[in-house]
Amino acid sequence: MPIDDFDLAIAPLKDLGGQRVWSLMISLFGDLARQEGQIIGGPVLSAIMSAMDVRPEAARVALHRLRKDKWIASEKHGRISHHSLTPEGRAQSQAASGRIYATPDDLPEHWLMVVTDDAETGPLEKAGFTTLMPRLYVGDASLPVPKDAATLPGQAVPDWMKRQLEPASLAESYAQLSDALHHVARDLAGADTLTPLQIATLRCLIVHNWRRLALKHPALPRPLIRDDWAGLVAHQRVAALLAAYPRPDLPEIATA
């Protein structure tokens, strides 16, 4: 696809907020080089960053930060730098990948309600539950439940309850992401075949914008989600685009 047309097509994703360069790189490595032994060469990394309008100096600062934080390791072979996730960075990327790449069809179908005698929300939310009201939580029926908690099996869910479970602070951001993904899918629908570099760039922007919202709250079982909730619509569009543009092999990007 011509570069100018591609730039216009992905512009809605680039225009969304929260595009910190170091975070973009985490999304990029998590998508393209999450497995042990996978390496992104300096020229490939520079080309993808440039396609996302990241200045070379900003990319260098982000790499320095990620190396300092032990997310990324870099080695130089001749004049070419090779970058990869450290074992720690790889472990954290793998831990988040289940949530990031799960499709709406993968969402749990069975849920339960948990009642505790402790108003502290931290432990239950860390375990994957969502607070409905003080001391009352809902979540995947397969999640571990505290020994002293009471549980009730999930049944029919009223609309008011589904709305109450939606993260209100992310409502606008999910709506913006959903709209951006709609425009990207529409503009790419009639396009010529994308190059491996363009696909890598597109996937990074999709994964990054989805990751920075989805990881801010626990995943809800499907029966607890409204069909027209912007978060679910965004999830459906993320899954559709990632399926339509499969992850390219790193050698393909390097030789494109």
C-alpha positions in Angstrom: 0.0 0.0 0.0 1.4 3.5 -0.8 3.0 5.1 2.2 0.9 8.2 2.0 -2.3 6.3 1.9 -1.2 4.0 4.7 -0.3 7.0 6.9 -3.8 8.5 6.4 -5.4 5.1 7.2 -3.6 4.7 10.5 -3.8 8.4 11.6 -6.8 7.8 13.9 -4.7 5.4 16.0 -1.7 7.7 16.1 -3.9 10.6 17.2 -5.2 8.8 20.3 -3.6 9.9 23.6 -1.1 8.0 25.8 1.5 7.4 23.1 4.6 7.3 25.3 7.5 6.1 23.2 8.8 3.6 25.8 5.3 2.2 26.2 4.9 1.9 22.4 8.2 -0.1 22.3 6.9 -2.5 25.0 3.8 -3.1 22.8 6.0 -3.6 19.7 8.3 -6.1 21.4 5.4 -7.8 23.1 3.7 -8.3 19.7 6.7 -9.1 17.4 9.4 -10.5 19.7 7.8 -12.0 22.8 9.4 -15.5 22.3 12.9 -16.3 23.5 15.5 -15.8 20.8 13.5 -13.3 18.8 15.4 -10.2 18.0 14.5 -6.8 16.4 17.3 -5.3 14.4 18.1 -1.6 14.8 17.0 -0.7 11.2 13.7 -2.5 11.6 13.0 -0.8 14.9 13.9 2.6 13.5 11.6 2.0 10.5 8.6 1.1 12.6 9.2 4.0 15.0 9.5 6.4 12.1 6.2 5.1 10.7 4.6 6.0 14.0 6.0 9.5 13.8 8.5 8.9 16.6 11.6 11.0 16.3 15.0 9.1 16.3 16.1 10.9 19.4 12.9 10.0 21.3 13.4 6.4 20.2 17.0 6.4 21.6 15.8 7.9 24.9 13.1 5.2 25.2 15.5 2.4 24.4 17.9 3.7 27.1 15.0 3.8 29.6 13.9 0.2 28.8 17.5 -1.1 29.0 17.9 0.7 32.4 14.6 -0.8 33.6 15.8 -4.3 32.4 13.0 -4.7 29.9 15.2 -4.8 26.8 18.8 -6.0 26.1 20.8 -4.7 23.2 23.9 -6.1 21.5 25.9 -4.7 18.6 27.0 -6.9 15.8 29.2 -4.9 13.5 27.4 -1.7 12.9 23.9 -3.1 13.5 22.3 -3.1 17.0 20.1 -6.1 17.9 17.4 -5.7 20.5 15.4 -8.3 22.5 13.3 -8.6 25.6 15.1 -9.6 28.7 13.9 -12.7 30.6 12.1 -10.3 33.0 10.6 -8.3 30.1 9.5 -11.5 28.3 7.9 -12.8 31.5 5.9 -9.7 31.9 4.9 -9.6 28.3 3.8 -13.2 28.4 1.8 -12.6 31.6 -0.2 -9.8 29.9 -0.6 -11.5 26.5 -3.6 -13.6 27.6 -5.6 -10.6 28.3 -4.4 -8.6 25.3 -4.9 -11.2 22.6 -8.0 -13.0 23.9 -10.9 -12.5 21.6 -14.4 -11.7 22.7 -15.3 -15.3 22.0 -12.7 -16.4 24.6 -14.4 -14.5 27.4 -15.7 -16.8 30.2 -19.4 -17.8 29.9 -19.8 -18.7 33.6 -19.6 -16.2 36.5 -20.2 -16.0 40.2 -20.8 -13.4 42.9 -18.6 -13.3 46.0 -19.5 -11.7 49.3 -16.8 -11.0 51.9 -16.6 -9.7 55.4 -13.8 -7.3 54.4 -14.3 -4.1 52.5 -10.7 -4.1 51.2 -11.0 -4.4 47.4 -7.3 -5.0 46.6 -6.9 -8.8 47.0 -10.2 -9.7 45.2 -9.5 -7.3 42.3 -5.9 -8.5 42.0 -7.4 -12.0 41.7 -9.5 -10.9 38.8 -12.8 -10.0 40.4 -14.7 -6.7 39.8 -16.3 -4.7 42.6 -20.1 -4.3 42.2 -20.5 -2.6 45.6 -18.7 -2.7 49.0 -17.9 -6.4 49.9 -19.7 -7.7 46.8 -17.7 -8.9 43.8 -18.3 -10.7 40.5 -16.0 -12.6 38.2 -15.1 -15.7 36.3 -16.5 -18.8 38.0 -13.1 -20.4 37.7 -11.3 -17.8 39.8 -10.0 -18.8 43.3 -12.3 -17.6 46.0 -11.2 -16.7 49.6 -12.0 -19.4 52.1 -14.2 -17.2 54.3 -16.2 -15.8 51.4 -19.8 -16.7 50.4 -20.5 -17.4 46.8 -23.6 -17.4 44.6 -23.7 -18.8 41.1 -24.3 -16.3 38.3 -27.7 -16.2 36.7 -29.5 -13.7 34.5 -27.9 -10.3 34.6 -30.1 -7.1 34.6 -28.9 -4.2 32.4 -28.4 -1.9 35.3 -25.8 -4.3 36.8 -23.9 -4.5 33.5 -23.7 -0.8 33.3 -22.6 -0.4 36.8 -19.7 -2.9 36.2 -18.4 -0.9 33.2 -15.3 1.2 34.1 -16.8 4.7 33.9 -13.4 6.4 33.9 -12.5 4.6 30.6 -15.8 5.1 28.8 -14.7 8.0 26.6 -11.3 6.4 25.8 -13.0 3.1 24.8 -15.4 5.0 22.6 -12.5 6.9 20.9 -10.6 3.7 20.4 -13.7 2.0 18.9 -14.3 4.9 16.5 -10.6 4.9 15.5 -10.5 1.2 14.8 -13.7 1.5 12.7 -12.1 4.2 10.5 -8.9 2.2 10.1 -10.7 -0.9 9.1 -12.9 1.0 6.6 -9.9 2.8 5.0 -7.8 -0.4 4.8 -10.7 -2.6 3.5 -10.1 -1.7 -0.2 -6.4 -1.2 0.1 -3.7 -3.1 -1.8 -1.7 -5.7 0.2 0.2 -4.2 3.1 4.0 -4.7 3.4 5.3 -6.6 6.4 6.6 -3.3 7.8 3.2 -1.7 7.5 1.5 -4.7 9.2 4.0 -4.5 12.0 3.3 -0.8 12.5 -0.4 -1.3 12.3 -0.4 -4.1 14.8 1.8 -2.1 17.2 -0.7 0.8 17.2 -3.7 -1.5 17.7 -2.1 -3.6 20.5 -0.7 -0.5 22.2 -4.0 1.4 22.3 -5.9 -1.7 23.4 -3.4 -2.7 26.0 -3.3 0.6 27.8 -7.1 0.4 28.4 -7.7 -3.3 28.8 -5.0 -3.8 31.4 -6.5 -1.1 33.7 -9.4 -3.3 34.8 -10.2 -7.0 35.2 -11.8 -8.9 32.3 -15.5 -9.5 32.8 -17.3 -12.7 31.9 -19.4 -12.3 28.7 -22.8 -12.4 30.4 -21.8 -9.4 32.5 -21.1 -7.2 29.4 -23.7 -5.2 27.4 -23.6 -6.0 23.6 -23.2 -2.3 22.8 -20.7 -1.4 25.4 -17.9 0.6 23.7 -15.2 -1.6 25.5 -16.7 -4.7 23.9 -17.1 -3.1 20.5 -13.5 -2.0 20.6 -12.4 -5.5 21.6 -14.3 -7.0 18.7 -12.7 -4.5 16.3 -9.2 -5.2 17.8 -9.7 -8.9 17.3 -10.9 -8.6 13.8 -8.0 -6.4 12.7 -5.4 -8.5 14.3 -6.9 -11.6 12.6 -7.0 -9.8 9.3 -3.4 -8.7 9.5 -1.5 -11.6 11.1 1.9 -11.0 12.8 4.6 -10.9 10.2 7.8 -12.9 10.7 10.8 -10.7 11.7 12.9 -11.7 8.7 10.1 -10.6 6.4 10.1 -7.2 7.9 13.9 -6.9 7.7 14.0 -7.8 4.0 10.9 -5.9 2.9 
